[in-house]
Amino acid sequence: MTSSWAIALLILAPLAAAALAFAFPKRGCRMALASAVIVTAALVVLARGVLAGGAQLHRVGGWGAPLGIDLRADGLAVLMLGITVLIASAVALYSRHFFSLEHDGEAPHRARYFWPLFLFLWAALNALFLSADIFNLYVTLELLGFAAVTLVALAGRREALNAAMRYLFVSLSASLFYLLGVALVYGQCATVDLTALGAKAQPGPALWVALTLMTGGLAAKAALFPLHFWLPPAHANAPAPVSALLSALVVKGSFYILLRLWFEAFPALLTPAVAQAFGALGAAAILWGSINALFQPRLKLLVAYSTVAQLGYLFLLFPLAGARDDGFLAWSGGLIFLGAHACAKTAMFLTAGNILHAAGHDRIRDLDGITHVLPISAFAFGLAGLSLVGLPPSGGFAGKWLLLSACLAQGQWWWVIVMLFGSLLAAAYVMRVLNHAFTHVPDPATPNPIPPVMEWTALVLAVLAVGLGLVAAWPVEVLRLGAPAILGGAGP
């Protein structure tokens, strides 16, 4: 299998599986697991090609830019694709049992439509990470948004439908802003190819307006403070596997496009003032999200607001990597943190789903003694929380350490204060849950039974979030392949 075939399979395998899952709904889970095997094999081939020969390019239909569509894989794309296949495979394994536990009248409906929508979302994510022009990024972003909104509405409750409608309004409005920006860029530069834009785009009023529109739309889709208002209700009211997908993968798609725009297509426009503005919004997200998480009555709401906070750390990458001195240090730290967050947050949402089914609720104050009946789930939540807080040797610690090192090397000490305070707040809301979970109860209630695979899936992801810190050197080297030239010391 060549790299071109691998790139094609990464998109076509989940897309074909989605179509088959619509046609044969009872075999949706098998289609998802088979797709996971194919995508994993294709990603291994693609990763070997990138490691051996650098960025890999596939011209769709033999027609490349500017007339055709290019798909491109570099170190960043391979890392994002790897995170996606890991999380998607774990969610597929978990969901196989999750939907079989529901016995209300709408349960067959949810199970029937979850699998094709999930696979369609997976195909859209893979296409997004491989896209090499800003218009194709728009197309994949729209496909991703429609699948995500429909999955949120799948719960069927009034709260879930309201959250889905709010998410849909934000998604469509944000996409309109982004598309207007693409039109302005094309009118100014006569190209939408990322590499070509990086070579010819020069600062000017038209490009500033275009990039402002595109960034505003993407920030809303990424739930960056203060445009995060749609995220907590959507994540908290969706089924647990959907919440995990939204938090670990969907919002990261918009963040990924922001990285491509500012560091690859328009690096000349990433001025210190713009970079610091991104950092200020990220810092506000860390503090606002963490404080709100600390006072939430429900576990899923706590984890949802934690997502708002943890996304803030990713936006500190802009002032630190954009400084051009020790920029690659911050670049690698932010993206290692992204991977650790994806694993940890998926583990947390899956654990919340386990608790919700076993106990019939997810009220934090009523979780006393949950370790007596769900010890593996409680341990998984604690391990995932260890990575969110940033304690060694977790992946969260490795990512934060690299970001902190970049802060100190560049003299941007104010971000150090924000990161340390955010970690203390994260420790407070994680310990709030664990304090109730580990409270001794003489006669714990008998829970609804949970299949062991649902608990172990969450635990494995939590272990991976911690273990990433022990192997962080490998993804750092992968990220060097095709890293933007704006990063100081990125290397070839």
Steps between C-alpha positions, in 0.01 A plus 500: 500500500641840400455823694247624242284193551538536876377861485203395288408212735512724805201686357327236290500217756287676767290667227418165337435350842257784575305427182488128581392575856205700364404209275558229762435668837535179704857463379608857575735404781673238285544757226659740750741242638596383150555863400724546805723213386526636144565857613765387747683303230480794258630739765798275574591501129455877478704563815786289362488701177510831689786384723697377202432773245339798673158640415295281265275648230204338323340669200134399493412365155847590377414872504694702751483864606393749376243317284459188709510392863818413686505287812817533707636319805785637711600438861214705644240326282637155592481586869139620471403194296660276761308665783180469296535128426583431865202689641258385229597135548455525876161673461387232253593224743325679787188586298449139398387434858379847597196505274403142585451608864226750411149358515269796433292524185753719318802276566479310166469832317814636668698184433384489136620850416800532729727273295465662154520849651804404706676355195407801289648728768816290500535528122448878520770532767752301298423706190541821700843402633617409148361804316756733347285800403272731694187430293526124541548565871167685492326205333633249752422733788138524387468123469650462845260755648187340357600157629585637845175695536293197401684281749425749779129491411507121506426495875147616416429686824382861496827620652702314238289637214534855632876454531517357147306792354730748674802309373352498147444877507858562615642252249316645200575861597866421557523319167353802322767725651770254400370472141485878462863511607593233243333703225696812599826305509439354155410842361821643642747216435336301216570173684369302795797262533662522843857477373443753222336742742797475734729607215296788356264638767605844622335707776229732376149617594325231294701216650458637851122507456503152348711351776290670766183346356657156469652511846175615661310213340759242598526634855124454540519143371796431730304640798766755585394735779275703480343305209476180702136534608377218275749240622402412861131425426589309181762284669303448819175389332638284220550124547834425669676373184391811312622729780837326482522551123405868525749578773792291380475548123234731357607826664863412418415510129439876511813553710700304243378730221598804706852360528517445126371850425721701733821297489496371142274710275534846660810501725577861403175609667574329832629813670591507871178690575286234328689219673457661841128550432465125436689434821277736699187320377661167585587621849145624554369160384725321749379707793133528403461135407681374808302717743171394341603134507567531871137584578308273262245264662525229230805300400451541124458877539821511704688312228345725232616821669838335552518470120452876468789549742734244345447643152637825637844343547511421128458867411806591708688336214444812286696755707767243587553330163440825313787669684744327259752439783466147637176485304524129431524433873155653548367341179590150615383566857159624390441207266615238752256661743231470231559125473502451875182705535324294233573174682426638848178674405370196312572288807313750719189512283491122463535469878216749544290284267578193711401678820184642346383156397608322818363755747220647287638853544826695490442739792840551658372539857325162474802306375617406849642150502492451123842333526335210683302408189703652212863492618648482148298799380596704805866413450475595130353839593779558750774411249344723233477779756869455579581582136264801491661642812843445345663276756805294394550273315180567304466633148334808645814561706728458196293744295477759776870464581597582142261795495638625832857458371412711196344764727814527712735490201312789338442699817119474471461426871133608517390181325681299768273651765189418298609141437588433862175651629305303239668179617406574861138556399504176299630317805217652705216385273652156443547452875144616559376202300750255649418617853140386452596188306737374770272578793435184698137387497400211732227367270557610138203482263491219248573652159373408159756260346769639269682280246869482599613619156336840562703552816822366354474716189493812716788370712721422200451852364582649840817289515594622151449862609747440782738284296530756221733696725745208499523485119464870419831510313358298208205728414734799534719356223196428285386860541829622355404350163342781300488739798429863397808706424381767744601273791850567624708181504238284331747344267425324174 
